[in-house]
Amino acid sequence: MIRAIAGLLIAAVSTLAVAQAPANPPVRIRGTVEKIDGQMLTVKANNGQSMTVKLADNFMVMGIAKASVSDVASGKFIGTTTVGERNGGLVALEIHIFPENMRGTGEGHYDWDLRPESKMTNANVADVKTMGKERLLTVQYKGGEKQILVPENAVVVSFTPADKSELKPGANVFVNSQRQADGSLTAPRVNVGLNGQVPPM
């Protein structure tokens, strides 16, 4: 009887886990451009694999430019990759500042795949406190709020519109693609590092 109940519980939990898993999770590609042919972008991923992504007819190119922690001000909409906690705040590896017309992009707090145990938080900066050489940000998103500790070595970048000509061989890119039913990858946007900047997300 106990085994039967345990079996039912395991089955229920497994079903719930499947139900909660995204049906079509994103495939995040970090690497350098090998070539672009029309709307077909081939990227040499950081793991050495060549990956081809079909870009949307009206695909966007967003440049990733170097910025400063002083650019992270109240009212800005940002994304930040964090790992672990210290002094009550999530510790930022990087911060990317969105332009106003991208406010709301990926809003929320969720698991990320940059490093083991990393999280992504896309939210509005409600408050900035200086703590020596560090900053403590209070960020707010729909349904939640987080404290983000920004150490001196955190990478800070900003998004800026870029020309498709930036997608030249060797350019550092980050592509948030989607796998289709036939196994192919598609994406509406490519994020490309400007002036040698590596997209840190």
C-alpha positions as CSV (number, residue, x, y, z in Angstrom):
1,M,0.0,0.0,0.0
2,I,2.8,2.4,1.0
3,R,4.7,1.6,-2.2
4,A,1.5,2.2,-4.3
5,I,1.0,5.6,-2.6
6,A,4.7,6.5,-3.1
7,G,4.4,5.5,-6.8
8,L,1.3,7.7,-7.2
9,L,3.1,10.6,-5.6
10,I,6.2,10.2,-7.8
11,A,4.0,10.0,-10.9
12,A,2.0,13.2,-9.8
13,V,5.2,15.1,-9.1
14,S,6.7,14.0,-12.5
15,T,3.5,15.0,-14.3
16,L,3.6,18.4,-12.6
17,A,7.3,18.9,-13.5
18,V,6.5,18.1,-17.2
19,A,3.5,20.4,-17.1
20,Q,5.6,23.3,-15.7
21,A,8.5,22.8,-18.1
22,P,8.5,25.2,-21.1
23,A,7.2,23.4,-24.2
24,N,9.8,25.1,-26.4
25,P,12.7,26.4,-24.3
26,P,15.1,28.9,-25.8
27,V,18.4,27.9,-27.2
28,R,20.9,30.6,-26.2
29,I,23.9,30.8,-28.5
30,R,27.1,32.6,-27.4
31,G,30.0,32.8,-29.9
32,T,31.3,34.5,-33.0
33,V,29.9,35.0,-36.4
34,E,31.2,32.5,-39.0
35,K,29.0,33.9,-41.9
36,I,25.7,35.4,-42.8
37,D,23.9,34.5,-46.0
38,G,20.7,36.4,-46.4
39,Q,18.7,35.5,-43.3
40,M,20.9,32.5,-42.4
41,L,23.4,33.2,-39.6
42,T,26.1,30.7,-38.8
43,V,27.7,31.1,-35.4
44,K,30.8,29.3,-34.0
45,A,29.5,28.7,-30.5
46,N,31.8,28.9,-27.5
47,N,31.7,25.1,-27.2
48,G,33.2,24.8,-30.7
49,Q,29.9,23.8,-32.4
50,S,28.8,25.6,-35.6
51,M,25.1,26.6,-35.3
52,T,22.9,28.0,-38.0
53,V,20.0,30.3,-37.1
54,K,17.3,31.4,-39.5
55,L,16.6,35.1,-38.8
56,A,13.2,36.7,-39.1
57,D,12.4,38.7,-42.3
58,N,12.6,41.9,-40.3
59,F,15.3,40.8,-37.8
60,M,16.8,43.4,-35.6
61,V,20.5,43.9,-34.7
62,M,21.2,45.3,-31.3
63,G,24.7,46.5,-30.5
64,I,26.3,45.8,-27.1
65,A,28.5,48.7,-26.1
66,K,30.6,49.2,-23.1
67,A,29.0,51.3,-20.3
68,S,29.7,52.3,-16.7
69,V,28.0,51.5,-13.4
70,S,27.3,55.3,-13.2
71,D,24.9,54.8,-16.1
72,V,22.8,52.5,-14.0
73,A,20.4,55.1,-12.5
74,S,16.9,55.0,-11.0
75,G,14.2,54.6,-13.6
76,K,16.4,52.6,-16.0
77,F,15.2,49.2,-17.1
78,I,18.0,46.7,-16.9
79,G,18.9,43.0,-17.0
80,T,21.4,41.4,-14.8
81,T,23.0,38.0,-14.5
82,T,23.7,37.1,-10.9
83,V,25.3,34.2,-9.0
84,G,24.9,33.7,-5.3
85,E,24.2,36.2,-2.6
86,R,26.2,38.5,-0.3
87,N,25.1,41.1,2.3
88,G,21.4,40.4,1.4
89,G,21.8,41.0,-2.3
90,L,22.2,38.9,-5.4
91,V,25.8,39.3,-6.7
92,A,25.9,40.7,-10.3
93,L,28.2,39.3,-12.9
94,E,27.0,41.7,-15.5
95,I,24.4,44.4,-16.1
96,H,22.9,45.3,-19.4
97,I,21.0,48.6,-19.8
98,F,18.0,48.5,-22.1
99,P,16.9,51.5,-24.1
100,E,13.5,52.9,-23.2
101,N,11.8,51.3,-26.3
102,M,12.9,47.8,-25.0
103,R,11.4,48.3,-21.5
104,G,9.7,45.1,-20.3
105,T,11.9,42.8,-22.4
106,G,12.2,39.4,-20.6
107,E,10.8,41.0,-17.4
108,G,11.1,38.9,-14.3
109,H,13.5,36.7,-12.2
110,Y,14.4,33.3,-13.5
111,D,17.1,30.6,-14.0
112,W,19.9,31.4,-16.5
113,D,22.5,29.4,-18.2
114,L,25.6,31.6,-18.2
115,R,27.1,29.7,-15.2
116,P,25.9,27.0,-12.9
117,E,23.3,28.4,-10.4
118,S,23.1,31.8,-12.3
119,K,19.9,33.8,-12.4
120,M,18.6,36.5,-14.7
121,T,16.6,39.5,-13.4
122,N,15.1,42.0,-15.9
123,A,13.5,44.8,-14.0
124,N,13.2,48.5,-13.3
125,V,15.8,50.2,-11.1
126,A,13.9,51.7,-8.2
127,D,16.9,52.8,-6.0
128,V,20.7,52.9,-6.1
129,K,22.8,53.0,-3.0
130,T,26.6,53.5,-3.0
131,M,28.5,51.1,-0.7
132,G,32.2,51.9,-1.0
133,K,33.2,50.8,-4.5
134,E,30.0,48.8,-4.9
135,R,26.4,49.6,-5.6
136,L,23.3,48.1,-4.1
137,L,20.3,48.2,-6.5
138,T,16.7,47.7,-5.6
139,V,15.0,46.5,-8.7
140,Q,11.3,45.8,-9.2
141,Y,9.4,43.7,-11.7
142,K,5.8,42.5,-12.0
143,G,5.2,40.4,-8.9
144,G,8.5,40.9,-7.2
145,E,11.5,42.9,-6.0
146,K,15.2,42.0,-5.6
147,Q,18.3,43.6,-4.1
148,I,21.3,43.4,-6.5
149,L,24.8,43.9,-5.3
150,V,27.1,45.3,-8.1
151,P,30.8,44.6,-7.3
152,E,33.5,46.7,-8.9
153,N,34.4,43.9,-11.4
154,A,30.9,43.5,-12.8
155,V,30.7,44.1,-16.6
156,V,28.2,46.9,-17.5
157,V,27.0,47.3,-21.1
158,S,24.2,49.1,-22.9
159,F,22.0,48.1,-25.8
160,T,22.0,50.4,-28.9
161,P,20.6,49.9,-32.4
162,A,23.2,48.6,-34.8
163,D,23.5,48.0,-38.5
164,K,23.4,44.5,-40.0
165,S,26.9,45.1,-41.4
166,E,28.2,44.6,-37.8
167,L,27.5,40.9,-38.3
168,K,30.8,40.3,-39.9
169,P,33.0,37.1,-39.4
170,G,34.6,37.1,-36.0
171,A,32.0,39.5,-34.4
172,N,31.0,38.4,-30.9
173,V,27.3,37.6,-30.7
174,F,24.6,36.4,-28.3
175,V,21.5,35.0,-29.9
176,N,18.3,34.0,-28.0
177,S,16.9,31.4,-30.5
178,Q,13.9,29.1,-30.5
179,R,14.0,25.5,-31.7
180,Q,11.2,24.7,-34.2
181,A,9.4,21.4,-34.6
182,D,11.7,20.4,-37.5
183,G,14.8,21.0,-35.3
184,S,15.8,24.2,-36.9
185,L,16.6,27.4,-35.0
186,T,15.0,30.8,-35.5
187,A,15.5,34.2,-34.0
188,P,14.0,37.7,-34.3
189,R,17.1,39.5,-33.1
190,V,20.9,39.3,-32.9
191,N,22.9,41.0,-30.2
192,V,26.4,41.9,-31.4
193,G,29.4,43.3,-29.4
194,L,30.6,46.6,-30.7
195,N,34.3,47.6,-30.7
196,G,35.4,44.1,-29.5
197,Q,32.9,44.0,-26.6
198,V,31.8,40.5,-25.8
199,P,28.1,40.3,-24.9
200,P,28.4,39.4,-21.2
201,M,25.0,37.8,-20.8
